[in-house]
Amino acid sequence: MPAWAIAVAALVLGPALGPGYLLTYDMVWVPDLALRPDFLGLGSALPRAVPSDAVVAVLDEVLPGMLLQKVVLVGALVVGGLGAARLAGRATAARLVAVGVYVWSPYVVERLWIGHWPLLLCWAVLPWLVAEGIRLRADPRIGAALPFLLLAGSLSANAGLMAATALLAVGATRATVPRLLGLVVAANAPWVVAGLLHLDTATSNAAGAVFGLDAEGPLPAPLAALTLGGIWNAEVVPSSRELLVLPLVLTLSYAALAAIGARPLARRLGGRVTIALVGLWAAGYLVAVLSWASPDTVGWLAGHVPGGGLLRDGTRSLALCAPLTAALVAAGVQRCVEWCAHRAAKLLVMAAGALLPLAFMPDAAWGIGGRLEPADYPAAWAAARATLGDGRADLLVLPFTSYRAPAWNHDGKVLDPLPRYLRPDYVVNDQLVVDGRVIAGEDPRVPDVLAALALPDADDRAAALAQLGIGAVVRDRTVPTTRASDAAVGGTAVFDGGGLDVVVLDAPVHERQVPAGWLVALGLAWAAFLGLAGFGVWNGGRAISSRMRTRPGPG
């Protein structure tokens, strides 16, 4: 089964496994990501990348960023497929089908294309968390893998909530609830505490209408969600999903197989686990459909209720539907195999079931038809990084816009990688333009930066930016610009080459002060997160030692 999971993962990623960095929309990996205060939750903006950025910044000190990215992507798809196979039972047909359904899905392809790798890690560990929950119902001791599964599945807010929900829904008993709550609190502490410290920062109330579940071609949104599709960004939807016949036939096929497999799956898993999986599926589906059926409600929650912004991208929650979907379809195919009288017919049904997802979304193959192609950073960026060094003040990159489509990235759209490539902390424009609509960002410094750039004099602009804690400005001359997002800033030029200008401001910089209470609160949160990692190492070592002691000797 590992060979099949690896083969499917390799076929999905294709050229993305080659040399270079896969830079697509929100997926931005760099050679050496510097650990910055913002990555710990100490920035002025809502900490959407806590704790994922900090974890990457630490791990890429061990593995180079290029290799680490490929390990994460391949590992997520392979681990997810093997987890689905484990949940499907011991029958070979069911396991083969579960891998295909779980990995070769619109959810994986669309989230991979849009660059939401922490969400893919959560999706990958969900079936393993379900399996751990099942084991905990019989043995309440914390398994060696559970702390690491929770940590991997909790690298963003949405991911952490789904991982915690899955584990608690399946594994919660009177004996396990206290310990499980402690584990999920520790795994999610950094983003929870950082979010609470930014309670005065709200998402746009237009977010619900923009980021909700969407139709895919002629397929209505609720039907698209049944096969785990319906992402809000039409640019990352495979073209096969725009045809009515392919996704519609896939939906009907999954529904029929799920109906066939429902009874044998429930009999194998037991009533309690089945109810938990059905509840997870219903929760994930309803949250997604709510963002389509009532976008104003989701928008109001996003704009007025702390944490409400977690609902705005409704299709993220469809990860909760994935374990039951794969298990049901796998059980249905297995039942069909059992109905066959001849070995040839059994093999034919098994092969058809395993290849069903691939047949109805063929353009997902080979990195979505070659679209997931790695790129190399321009040589001038390394020179600019060395010139700037770490820097105590923040960095501003101009033009002050969010997404780029650089020629060196094969004209693929990506969140500006330059701030992350350089070492100082930075402020970026987190406004988002969707279908011509400007969605307000969450960093209160963004409007102030735009106002500073609008000042008539370069020295005045420099002084205003310095008051915001900005000490250096980097201009990327290869990016299309506008007057509102770009203007000359007074200061000392320290680098000019390869389309980059680096200017250090001469004006006195007003460094942003972090309240002492924030440092204490986040220090405790990160201590809990690291403590869970330490507990995982200790628990795993203890399990290995116990197995070695109980292993029978040669005599």
ABEGO torsion letter per residue (X at the ends): XAAAAAAAAAAAAEAAABBEBBBBEABBBBABBBBBAAAAGABABBBAAOAAAAAAAAAAAABBAAAAAAAAAAAAAAAAAAAAAAAAEABAAAAAAAAAAAABBAAAAAAAAAGBAAAAAAAAAAAAAAAAAAAAAABABBBAAAAAAAAAAAABAAAAAAAAAAAAAAABBAAAAAAAAAAAAAAAAAAAAAAAAAAABBBBAAAAAAABBBBBEABBAAAAAAAGBGBABAAABBAAAABAAAAAAAAAAAAAAAAAAAAAAAAAAEAAAAAAAAAAAAAAAAAAAAAAABAAAAAAAAAABBGAAAAABAAAAAAAAAAAAAAAAAAAAAAAAAABABAAAAAAAAAAAAAAAAAABAAABGGGGGABBBBBBBAAAAAAAAAAEAEABBBBBOBBBABBBBAAAGGBBBBBAAAAABABBBBBBABBBBGGBBBBBABAAAAAAAAAAABABAAAAAAAAAAAGBABBBBBAABBBBAAABBBBBEBBABBEGGBBBBBBABBBBBBBBBAAAAAAAAAAAAAAAAAAAAAAAAAAAAAAAAAAABBBAX
